[in-house]
Amino acid sequence: MTFSQTLQLRSPGPVDITVQDQDRTQTFLLLHGGGGVATMAGFADLLAERTRSRVLLPTHPGFNGTPKAAELTDVTALARAYVAMLDHLDVSNVTVLGNSFGGWLAAEIALLHSPRVSRAVLVDGIGIEVDGHPLADVRGKTVAEIQQFSFHDPAKAPTPPAGGSGPSPDVLALVGYTGPSMSDPTLAERLGKTDLPVHVLWGESDRIADPQYGEAYAAAIPGATFTVLPRTGHLPQVETPEELLDALLALDA
């Protein structure tokens, strides 16, 4: 059964989060990136169908026209809201998987040491600063322009929504959490305090954050594994979802 609900939480103030809930057994929390919840929805369906898992897919407040509480001033605040959501839903043994901005968010959730979270999977995450490997600057770019950086084969990119030539509202919502640099100079050092299993998966053709950036991400996390996904870019769950699912399932093998 799949349903959508809006949860009212206190973290520390009132926060509304709209979440799709495919209610089954093992629980996954999927966190989308700056492209919005549509970039994760297809993979959520695939994961739920193939693994018979419970898949939670929230829309980050402020994305897709949803309200954003004043307390959600940065990535850490949003991470706390999601931990509060897991408490509210009373779930356990949760795998948190995030892509791009969602990968940064998954890392921040891991650093909160919630007993409800058993591991984190970062898929082409952003957030750290790596000398010589800067993130691509997507501020002011259209969705079509960003797709050129995001796909191994741009022909596989979804058709950008019609209307407007400037940055999408979701990109503006993203910057509201990340700041203009879309990174946190303290994150790489703080990742050293992570105490649960973390797996870093990376598209070999990612031009938003290249694989060397991904290697540095994994190196900052004690015991993290690093896997390169062939023939895919910054959004494996969109471009090569079957391969991403195989890589995810291989982590349990």
C-alpha positions in Angstrom: 0.0 0.0 0.0 1.3 3.4 -1.0 0.0 6.6 0.6 1.1 10.2 1.2 0.7 12.0 4.4 1.8 15.3 5.9 3.4 14.9 9.4 3.4 17.7 11.9 6.6 17.5 14.0 8.4 19.5 16.6 12.1 19.7 15.7 12.5 22.0 17.7 9.6 24.1 16.3 6.7 23.0 14.2 7.7 21.3 11.0 5.5 19.8 8.3 6.9 17.1 6.1 5.0 15.4 3.3 6.1 11.8 2.8 5.1 8.9 0.5 5.0 5.7 2.5 5.2 2.3 0.9 4.5 0.3 4.1 6.1 -3.1 4.2 8.9 -4.7 6.4 12.5 -3.5 6.1 12.6 0.3 6.0 14.5 2.6 3.6 14.4 6.4 3.9 15.2 7.9 0.5 16.4 11.5 0.3 16.2 13.3 -3.0 18.6 16.0 -4.3 18.2 19.4 -5.8 16.2 18.1 -8.7 13.3 17.4 -6.4 11.3 14.3 -5.3 10.6 13.3 -8.9 14.3 12.3 -9.3 13.8 9.6 -6.6 10.2 8.5 -7.1 10.9 5.9 -9.8 13.7 4.3 -7.8 11.4 4.3 -4.7 8.9 2.2 -6.6 11.6 -0.1 -7.9 13.1 -0.7 -4.5 9.7 -1.3 -2.9 8.7 -3.8 -5.6 11.9 -5.8 -5.7 12.8 -5.9 -2.0 9.3 -5.8 -0.5 10.6 -3.1 1.8 9.0 -0.2 3.5 10.1 2.9 1.5 9.8 6.4 2.9 10.2 9.1 0.3 9.7 12.6 1.8 9.7 15.8 -0.1 12.1 18.2 1.5 10.2 21.1 2.9 10.4 24.0 0.5 10.6 21.7 -2.6 7.8 21.2 -5.0 5.9 24.1 -3.5 5.7 22.6 0.0 5.8 24.8 3.1 9.1 25.2 4.9 9.2 26.0 8.6 11.3 28.9 9.7 13.4 26.6 11.9 14.7 24.7 8.9 17.7 27.0 8.3 20.3 24.5 7.2 21.1 20.9 6.4 21.6 19.9 10.1 18.2 21.2 11.0 16.5 19.3 8.3 18.4 16.1 9.4 17.0 16.6 12.9 13.5 16.9 11.4 13.9 13.6 9.7 15.2 11.8 12.8 12.1 13.3 14.6 10.0 11.8 11.7 11.5 8.4 12.2 10.7 8.6 15.9 7.2 9.7 15.1 6.8 6.7 12.8 8.4 4.4 15.4 10.6 2.6 12.8 13.9 0.8 13.4 16.8 -0.7 11.4 16.4 2.1 8.8 18.8 2.4 5.8 19.1 6.0 4.8 19.9 6.5 1.1 20.5 9.9 -0.3 21.5 11.3 -3.7 23.4 14.6 -4.2 22.1 17.0 -1.6 20.2 14.0 -0.1 23.6 12.3 0.3 24.8 15.2 2.4 21.6 15.0 4.3 22.1 11.3 4.9 25.6 12.0 6.2 24.2 14.6 8.7 21.6 12.1 9.8 24.3 9.5 10.4 26.1 12.0 12.6 23.0 12.4 14.8 23.6 8.8 16.0 19.9 7.9 16.0 19.4 4.3 17.2 16.7 3.9 14.5 19.3 4.3 11.7 21.4 1.2 11.0 23.4 2.4 7.9 23.7 5.2 5.4 24.2 5.0 1.6 25.5 8.2 -0.1 25.0 8.3 -3.8 27.0 11.1 -5.5 26.7 13.2 -2.4 27.7 16.8 -2.0 28.6 18.9 1.0 32.3 18.5 1.6 35.1 20.6 0.2 37.9 18.8 -1.7 41.0 20.7 -2.9 41.3 20.5 -6.7 37.9 18.9 -7.2 35.3 21.7 -6.7 31.6 21.1 -7.2 30.1 22.3 -10.5 28.4 25.7 -9.9 24.7 25.1 -10.8 23.5 28.5 -9.4 21.5 30.3 -12.1 21.6 27.4 -14.5 18.4 26.0 -16.0 17.3 22.4 -15.5 18.5 21.6 -19.1 21.9 23.0 -18.4 22.3 21.1 -15.2 21.3 17.9 -16.9 24.4 18.2 -19.2 26.6 17.9 -16.1 24.4 15.2 -14.5 24.1 12.4 -17.0 26.5 10.0 -18.7 24.1 10.0 -21.6 22.2 13.3 -21.6 19.7 11.7 -24.0 18.4 9.7 -21.0 17.6 12.9 -19.1 13.9 13.6 -18.5 12.4 16.5 -20.5 12.8 19.7 -18.4 9.5 21.3 -17.4 8.1 23.9 -19.7 8.2 27.6 -18.8 10.9 29.9 -17.5 14.5 30.1 -18.5 16.1 30.6 -15.0 16.9 28.3 -12.2 14.1 26.0 -11.0 12.2 26.7 -7.7 13.8 23.5 -6.4 17.3 24.8 -7.0 16.4 27.9 -5.1 15.0 25.8 -2.3 18.3 23.8 -2.3 20.4 26.9 -1.9 18.2 27.9 1.0 19.5 24.9 2.9 23.1 24.7 1.6 24.1 28.3 1.2 25.6 29.6 -2.1 28.7 27.3 -1.9 26.5 24.1 -1.5 29.1 22.9 0.9 30.1 23.0 4.6 33.8 23.5 5.4 33.3 21.6 8.7 31.6 18.5 7.2 34.6 16.5 6.2 36.1 16.7 9.7 32.8 16.0 11.4 32.4 12.9 9.3 35.2 11.3 11.3 32.7 10.9 14.1 30.4 8.7 12.1 29.9 5.4 13.9 27.6 3.3 11.7 28.2 1.6 8.4 28.4 4.0 5.4 28.6 3.1 1.8 29.5 5.6 -0.9 28.3 4.9 -4.4 29.4 7.1 -7.3 28.7 7.5 -11.0 31.9 7.4 -13.0 30.7 10.1 -15.4 29.5 12.6 -12.7 30.4 16.1 -13.7 28.7 17.8 -10.7 31.0 16.0 -8.3 33.7 13.9 -9.9 34.7 10.4 -8.6 37.8 11.8 -6.9 35.5 14.0 -4.9 33.6 10.8 -4.0 36.8 9.0 -3.0 37.5 11.9 -0.6 34.0 11.6 0.8 34.5 7.9 1.6 38.0 8.5 3.0 36.6 11.0 5.5 34.2 8.4 7.0 35.7 5.7 9.2 35.2 2.3 7.6 33.2 3.5 4.6 33.3 1.6 1.4 33.5 3.3 -2.1 32.0 1.8 -5.3 32.1 3.4 -8.7 29.0 2.8 -10.9 29.9 2.5 -14.6 28.1 4.3 -17.4 26.2 6.7 -15.1 26.4 10.2 -13.9 25.2 12.2 -10.9 21.8 10.7 -10.8 22.2 6.9 -11.0 18.7 6.3 -9.6 17.3 8.1 -12.7 19.9 7.0 -15.4 20.7 3.5 -14.3 18.2 2.5 -11.6 18.7 -1.3 -12.1 22.4 -1.0 -11.7 22.0 1.2 -8.6 19.6 -1.4 -7.1 22.1 -4.2 -7.8 24.9 -2.2 -6.1 22.6 -1.6 -3.1 21.6 -5.2 -2.8 25.3 -6.3 -3.1 26.0 -4.4 0.1 24.1 -7.1 1.9 25.7 -10.0 0.1 
